[in-house]
Amino acid sequence: MSQLLLASGAFSTAGLTALVSGAILVCVPLLFASLGELVSERGGVLNIGLEGMMLMGAYAGFVAAYHGGNEWLGFGAGMLAGAGVSLVMVLFCVRWGLDQIVVGIAITLTCEGATALIFESEFAQSRPSLGAIDKVAIPGLADLPVVGGKGESNGSIFTQPLVVYLGLGLTVVVAWMLRRTHAGLNVRAAGDAPGALDAAGVSVFATRSWAVLFAGAMAGLGGAFLSIAVVGGFQDTIIGGRGFIAIVFAMLARGRPLWILAGSFMFGLSLSFADWAQAFGIININTDYFLMLPFVVILLVLVLFGRRAYLPAALALPYERGSR
Amino acid sequence: MTDATTAAADVRELPPSETAGHAGLGTAGEVLVRSILPLVLAVGTGAIILAAIGVDPIQYYKDIWSGGVEFAAWQDSAMRTAPLLLIAVGLIVVFKAGIWNLGMDGQFLIAAAVIAGVGPRLEHHLPNAINLILLFLIAGAVGAAWTIPPALLKARYELNEIITTLMMSFIGINLAGILVKGTFQDPTTTTPQTRSFDFSALLPTIPGTESVSRRWPGIHIGLLVALAAAVVVWYLMSRTSFGLRLGVLGASLRSARHMGLDVPRLIVVSFLLSGMFVGFAAATEILGVKGYVRADWNPAFGLWVVPLVFLARLNALAVIPYVVLLSLVSIGGDFAAQNAGLTSKFTLLLVGLTLLFMALTEWIVRRVELGGSYLPGAAARRARGGE
């Protein structure tokens, strides 16, 4: 009976809000990173360095937000840092046609070492943390009962940092751009038939370079969101494989951004559910189960309904002008 | 049908640099440039970065040397070689076939957790030697089993193995944690870890490496297992038709099909072998060094080894010196980092930089038409680049 009473708190407004808000916090960094990866993959560049770009973004974002005292400085710095790291990818893989997987692993390892080293030497003693960031309530929706409402300590699920809304908007914009605009068509052509794009008079190098830079900036933003809005500080394990998870989501989405949104939200919900169930004493399950649950489900779906992966034809293949 | 004809064309139209080879610097120069230059550049850049954050790089590198070699440290380095070499050998088997098994960490941890959980329960029922062999085989089988879903999905549906091996890796890492905290939990402690092996139940040391007067703890025979595995894989890859088949598959999938090779079977077999060696790697680390697994333990050796495998150009014997060097740097790096008050992740930085400079060297060398390549199928991929 007491179990039941305790559990009833879980379905209160605060409980449900915590569940969904937790999911959103996990979802947003993944969303940014896999959105970038998706554009890059559609353009024919497999970006395995995503983890490193997120780390660099997380560190740069943290430093800028800490010294600048403004979260937007941090997000901007994170995007710049991510894009800066992806310049290596542009140079090595797009320009010089070197193996994308090798360069990607190199980027991840280098960034992992570099951020840990620099953070340790700069902030070894202080290990500072950042304050909470401003949240914006959507007028009307934020007052809805059940999922939030006025006067709740946690606020409503419609009261989130502004970047979260930007991320949602960006998903729709990227989906629309890839599908309906000329730039999107160019990106898709760079991945599916770079020769045809070249013949049409559009530079494959330029198109792919922009796609890779976009991926880097998005990964950096995702990392910065993690350090600034979620953790409120930096640790060298802050990304914890999220970059690789984002790569998996981008590949599974088969080029459709809205699937990424659905995928990362489900992933977030799965993790958040574990915390929520534990916090309200419904079940006491190891969070490890929920960390691996999404992947088990995806694998089962793949095995049961096994189908070919629809990846761009020229993915991970360098483009060399004039070669067949 | 078009597939087959273009595949034939692929082979015919390899760039001249790939077939003619050695135009520029001669063999000795080539070896020097390709194998040493990336390392030198990485160490140099590492020194600049160290100096930039106010650490004396010369002292740091000295510390790496003394922490990795002097006194009994060389034995730690030698023992670290065993798992790294076994993973490298496992990677060579798949990379040769052009398959990207990036799920090494999951395969490693799940194998480690299983034998650390099962081992202490078997301990007193069987003779120790049989016990150890059994645990090695279990680790190999678990590692191999962990590659089955990616292998089947690639062989049957051509599903990209990077996605599936990464997913299996996440599952493996979490499942290992669940097993260690649950089924295999040591009942005598609240720390989430497995029961420890008896000291006498661990791998025996190589005769002559143990010395009380010099305070040498001894090197376990896992190192010999790793060296033997390297020789076997070298032979398999360079002297048997199986190795040649994998090489053809790695160079061009369409050529392999055109030649009538059983591509799905090759994919599955190379995946299983790779997982098995990674499982053996876990066995050497658990049965030789650790003796137990804690839930938060994840050495993440997998990605470290990737650059070495390419530096050695997928040659299982040539990779040995690189692995020895990495072991030394990783053991000595901990000591140097401690002395300088830094994180030991500097090792990762060195490894990543080596890989980057290796790619850069590849590009420079290609420009001067030195011939040869670090990477499997690079030539074929370049030839297909424009399709």
Contacts between the chains, C-beta under 8 A, distances in Angstrom:
chain1	res1	chain2	res2	distance
A	46	B	162	7.6
A	48	B	162	7.7
A	88	B	356	7.2
A	92	B	356	7.7
A	92	B	359	5.6
A	92	B	360	7.4
A	92	B	363	7.5
A	96	B	363	4.7
A	97	B	382	7.0
A	97	B	385	7.2
A	98	B	359	4.7
A	98	B	362	6.1
A	98	B	363	5.9
A	99	B	359	7.1
A	99	B	375	5.0
A	99	B	378	6.5
A	101	B	100	6.1
A	101	B	162	7.6
A	102	B	306	7.5
A	102	B	307	7.9
A	102	B	310	6.4
A	102	B	355	6.4
A	102	B	358	7.7
A	102	B	359	5.8
A	102	B	374	7.9
A	102	B	375	6.6
A	103	B	355	7.8
A	103	B	356	7.1
A	103	B	359	5.3
A	105	B	303	5.9
A	105	B	306	5.4
A	105	B	307	7.7
A	105	B	352	7.9
A	105	B	355	6.3
A	106	B	307	7.1
A	106	B	352	5.1
A	106	B	353	7.7
A	106	B	355	3.5
A	106	B	356	4.4
A	106	B	358	7.9
A	106	B	359	6.6
A	107	B	352	7.2
A	107	B	356	7.5
A	108	B	303	7.1
A	108	B	352	7.2
A	109	B	303	6.0
A	109	B	304	7.6
A	109	B	348	5.1
A	109	B	349	7.5
A	109	B	351	5.3
A	109	B	352	3.1
A	109	B	355	6.6
A	110	B	348	7.7
A	110	B	349	6.0
A	110	B	352	3.1
A	110	B	353	5.7
A	110	B	355	7.8
A	110	B	356	6.3
A	111	B	352	7.4
A	112	B	345	6.4
A	112	B	348	5.0
A	112	B	349	7.8
A	112	B	352	7.2
A	113	B	345	4.8
A	113	B	346	6.0
A	113	B	347	7.1
A	113	B	348	3.7
A	113	B	349	2.6
A	113	B	350	7.2
A	113	B	351	7.6
A	113	B	352	5.9
A	114	B	49	7.2
A	114	B	349	5.6
A	116	B	343	4.7
A	116	B	345	3.7
A	116	B	348	7.5
A	117	B	49	7.1
A	117	B	53	6.7
A	117	B	342	6.2
A	117	B	343	6.3
A	117	B	345	6.2
A	117	B	346	5.6
A	117	B	349	6.2
A	118	B	53	6.5
A	120	B	341	7.9
A	120	B	342	5.2
A	120	B	343	4.6
A	121	B	53	4.1
A	121	B	54	6.8
A	121	B	55	7.4
A	121	B	342	6.5
A	122	B	53	7.9
A	124	B	341	6.7
A	194	B	386	6.9
A	195	B	386	4.7
A	195	B	387	6.8
A	236	B	343	6.7
A	236	B	345	6.4
A	241	B	170	6.9
A	244	B	166	5.2
A	244	B	170	7.8
A	245	B	166	8.0
A	245	B	170	7.1
A	247	B	162	7.4
A	247	B	163	7.6
A	247	B	166	6.9
A	248	B	163	5.2
A	248	B	166	5.5
A	248	B	167	5.8
A	251	B	160	6.2
A	251	B	162	7.5
A	251	B	163	4.7
A	252	B	163	6.7
A	286	B	177	7.5
A	286	B	178	5.7
A	286	B	181	6.1
A	286	B	182	7.3
A	288	B	174	4.3
A	288	B	175	7.6
A	288	B	177	4.6
A	288	B	178	4.8
A	288	B	181	7.5
A	289	B	174	7.5
A	289	B	178	6.5
A	291	B	170	7.3
A	291	B	174	4.9
A	292	B	170	6.1
A	292	B	171	4.7
A	292	B	174	3.8
A	292	B	175	6.3
A	295	B	167	4.4
A	295	B	168	7.8
A	295	B	170	5.1
A	295	B	171	5.1
A	296	B	171	6.0
A	298	B	167	6.3
A	299	B	149	5.9
A	299	B	164	7.1
A	299	B	167	5.8
A	299	B	168	7.3
A	299	B	171	7.3
A	302	B	153	6.0
A	302	B	157	7.9
A	302	B	159	6.5
A	302	B	164	7.2
A	303	B	149	6.5
A	303	B	152	7.6
A	303	B	153	6.8
A	306	B	153	6.5
A	306	B	156	6.3
A	306	B	157	4.6
A	306	B	159	7.3
A	307	B	157	6.1
A	308	B	157	5.3
A	308	B	158	5.5
A	308	B	159	6.9
A	309	B	157	7.4
A	309	B	158	7.0
A	309	B	159	4.8
A	309	B	160	5.0
A	309	B	163	7.3
A	311	B	160	6.0
A	313	B	387	7.5
A	314	B	387	7.4
A	317	B	381	5.8
A	317	B	384	6.7
A	317	B	385	5.6
A	318	B	381	7.4
A	318	B	382	7.0
A	318	B	385	5.7
A	319	B	385	5.8
A	319	B	386	6.8
A	320	B	382	6.2
A	320	B	385	4.4
A	320	B	386	6.4
A	321	B	386	7.6
A	322	B	386	7.3
A	323	B	382	6.7
A	323	B	383	6.6
A	323	B	385	4.9
A	323	B	386	4.6
A	324	B	9	8.0
A	324	B	13	7.3
A	324	B	383	6.9
A	324	B	384	7.2
A	324	B	385	7.9
A	324	B	386	5.2
A	324	B	387	6.5
